[in-house]
Amino acid sequence: MTAKLVATTPFPDQKPGTSGLRKKVAVFRQPRYVENFVQSIFDAIPGRAGATLVIGGDGRFFNREVVQTALKMAAANGFSRVLVGQGGLLSTPAASCVIRKYGAIGGLVLSASHNPGGPDGDFGIKFNTANGGPAPEDVTAAIFARTLALTEYRIVEAPDLDLDAVGETRLGDMAVTILDPVADYLDLMRTLVDFDAIRALFAGGFRMRFDAMSAVTGPYAHAILEGELGAAPGTVVNGTPQPDFGGHHPDPNPVHCHDLYDLMLSPEAPDFGAASDGDGDRNMIVAPGLFVTPSDSLAILAAHAHRAPGYAAGLAGVARSMPTSRAVDRVAASLGIPAYETPTGWKFFGSLLDAGRITLCGEESAGTGSNHVREKDGLWAVLLWLNVLAATGTPARDLVHAHWARFGRDYYTRHDYEEIDAEAAKTLMDGLRAKLDALPGQRFGDLTVATADDFRYVDPVDGSVTAQQGIRIGFAEDARVVYRLSGTGTAGATLRVYIERFEPASGRLDRPVAEVLASAVAAAGAIADIAALTGRDAPSVVT
């Protein structure tokens, strides 16, 4: 079996974003499109000859075909060993776990995360480096530069491998190991959370519902929640991964995971509700009668992490993405540990984690994680919540209220304007930047602008600078609005507007979120002139 060189020409649109290259499936199915991008990744990896590579994805449409192509290209590009999840499956956090455990040079993670799947949906390819985390900007820049100069790719001609048979096989000179996708991840979870305490919780009649959203977390949740921990059969719903995620949008929020949300707000609610997304890195937490924002979830886990064996020694520090509410900052101050504010994108947490500066981190977009891997981890967050509930003996809703009573409440919402005209989005952001200096002192309703800036991040570890990461408007009344264009969509532009207001008074912690934030929402629209510039009278999604 010999490698062959195939002549090719560049595609101009293969620039990776914060989460790799994401496009519609139809784009990836163009002849040579996958091969060009995979070869560009391999060419950007120094020392790949004789190295170990990890390949796996979330099982969305086109996953198996790309796994087979990537295996044949890896064999032609000098890798000595590839580890692949059975069926081509690996959740994103499990892929990070496997990369780190086996000393791989990196991994190809095939996913478009929480984006819809199916033949008319989205697909993605991301390269994670040896630390298990998303490739930093210098690596993605090198990959993009290579895509523009590529003239040939390398591949072996061979039959497809049986991806469903766990064990060892070969592809030319390269060893291929088909792994149980759950096993290594399960071993890692056993070191972090108290399985015995959670087993006792379920044995005592504790009931929960976990919605895997017909995505990759299903096998993990079945094996761990219902298998290892003894949750009742049927605890996990939508637990079989499907190429189109059952026709649903696999984003764990009250809009797209409305069956779970409605159940948890009904009289029939179990004791705890949770969900994960397409590739298993995001989570939604719902207490009976109460949606727990990802910002509050991060803060609550930071306050109680010491109750789990993996964090009993305490936290080195915490970090949040800039649009995430400041709730975790208040916990960090009480613990006397640093709190970092980073741009959106998990790779920005990577240098802090690798340097030992933080232990927990999270984003308002339903991502929470720790130093156990270099990705956000949906099921891990659920297990840590269960550990906390078991250790405290406190119902989930009461735990949230106790947190607010101690630290105050950061009322929070996010308004997404999806698939708006890209030029209109650019005009809106440019207009905001142009008026930043004039905003302080201006009054909008009952709010007075105190600060206005374009977030610029200087990495405290390596000194790298990342500019224009979102417009921040701070109000004297302890409210805040953030505007940012998202890089995770595949059509048009998505404007995200993040709105929060802090309430310290103990008697005012259960007010309706929309009521508390009404004046800040109005100010956000007026400052940016959203309706006029986008043609939208309301956001596409409110979470």
Buried (B, 14 or more C-beta within 10 A) or exposed (E): EEBEEBEBEBBEEBEBBBBBBBBBBEBBBEEBBBBBBBBBBBBBBEEBEEBBBBBBBBBBBBBBBBBBBBBBBBBBBBBBBBBBBBBBBBBBBBBBBBBBBBEBBBBBBBBBBBBBBBEEBBBBBBBBBBBBBBBBBEBBBBBBBBBEEBEEBBBBEBEEBEBEEBEEEEBBEBBBBBBEBBBBBBEBBBEBBBBEBBBBBBEEEBEBBBBBBBBBBBBBBBBBBBEBBBBBEEBBBBBEBBBBBBEBBBBBBBEBBEBBBEBBBEEEBBBBBBBBBBBBBBBBBBBBEBBBBBBBBBBBBBBBBBBBBBBEEEBBBBBBBBBBBBBBBBBBEEBEBBBBBBBBBBBBBBBBBBBEBBBBBBBBBBBBBBBBBBBBBBBBBBBBBBBBBBBEEBBBBEBBBBBBEEBBBBBBBBBBBBEBEEEBBEBBBEEBBEEBEEBBEBEBEEBBBBEBBBBEBEBEEEEEEBEEBBBBBBBEBBBBBBBBBBBBBBEBBBBBBBBBBBBEEEEEBEEEBEEBBBBBBBBBBEBBEBEEBBEBEEBBBBB
